[in-house]
Amino acid sequence: MLEIFRNNHFITSLLLLPYIFILRLHTLIYPVAYYFDDQSNSFLTHFLFGGFDNPYYQSIMAVLLVFIQSVLVNYIFVYHKYCREITLFAGLFYALFVSINPATNLLNPVLIANTFVLLALHNLLKSSRIAQAAPYIFNSGFFLSLAGLIYTPYTILFIFGILALIVVRSFKIQEKLQYFAGFVTPVYLLAVLLYWNDADLGKLKLLKGVFFNIPTPEYPVLFFRLMPVFMILLSIPFVLLQYNNLTGRKNVQVQKKSDILYWLMLFGLASYLLFQNQGQYHLLALAVPVAILTGMFVSDSKKRVAAELIHLMILIFAGISQYG
């Protein structure tokens, strides 16, 4: 099945939709609405989910959103030339990563916020090619801010954006101001909107639950329910151990862009400890970097049969965890 996505064709990209549909079929047959409470979610989360609580519609929206995000992942992978061979593996593994765990298959704030993380990542990487990159630097801050307003732990990506820009370009003072302006703009516009409607500005809940709050997620005790969590967690040391293989034979620009993915993964892990979060949902914060790095590994790998078998095994485990 993997070989189908080795070629970058329009029809092949469309095949991601039925692939995602099959992966998330359980949520369409037995739809569950996302539950949020007044204490742990941001204002934008309440706005997005407040009038959209039908579980079936949420499940359909989640499928479409994952498809759009997978296409975005593939676009970033191809446009920024992470591999010599142009494949669609990165988007495939992103769809698999965010769909393998039945506990996080429903539409949720982390999944929505990932859209803006992807847009920010593309703008950050694109700024490396252009001398006058003000629009891309501003957009990077703007999209990272939106991601943080939807899912509070993503606020830490403000620091990630600064480090990423330092890695890909000589980050001047003027560009720092452009980035900061982009990050502040969504917060300012949202505050103005709340003030205009005589709403409490405390609803923004900026940096809520920060500063070393050790989370205590309640994971299911059944082994087949834990399998997706284990597979996701195992993917982290796997891509870390493949650092030299993934960057060693690439040009300097690709090495820098790969380093940004590792930084993004590091900040995703750090935010798990720094912010109160929603347990298993936070694993989706690792989906973007791990998917692209895994796509790089599979694209460069000559052991195609082994990759097919591993992919098939993951699909079987995903099916058991969802229907077991």
Sequence and secondary structure as in RCSB ss.txt:
>XXXX:A:sequence
MLEIFRNNHFITSLLLLPYIFILRLHTLIYPVAYYFDDQSNSFLTHFLFGGFDNPYYQSIMAVLLVFIQSVLVNY
IFVYHKYCREITLFAGLFYALFVSINPATNLLNPVLIANTFVLLALHNLLKSSRIAQAAPYIFNSGFFLSLAGLI
YTPYTILFIFGILALIVVRSFKIQEKLQYFAGFVTPVYLLAVLLYWNDADLGKLKLLKGVFFNIPTPEYPVLFFR
LMPVFMILLSIPFVLLQYNNLTGRKNVQVQKKSDILYWLMLFGLASYLLFQNQGQYHLLALAVPVAILTGMFVSD
SKKRVAAELIHLMILIFAGISQYG
>XXXX:A:secstr
 GGGGGS  HHHHHTHHHHHHHHTHHHHHS       TTTS HHHHHHHHT   HHHHHHHHHHHHHHHHHHHHH
HHHHTTSSSS  SHHHHHHHHHHHS GGG S  HHHHHHHHHHHHHHHHHHGGG SS HHHHHHHHHHHHHHHHH
SGGGGGHHHHHHHHHHHHS   HHHHHHHHHHHHHHHHHHHHHHHHTT  GGGG TTTTBSS        SSHHH
HHHHHHHHHHHHHHHHTHHHHHTTS HHHHHHHHHHHHHHHHHHHHHHHB   GGGGGGGGHHHHHHHHHHHHHH
 S HHHHHHHHHHHHHHHHHHHH 
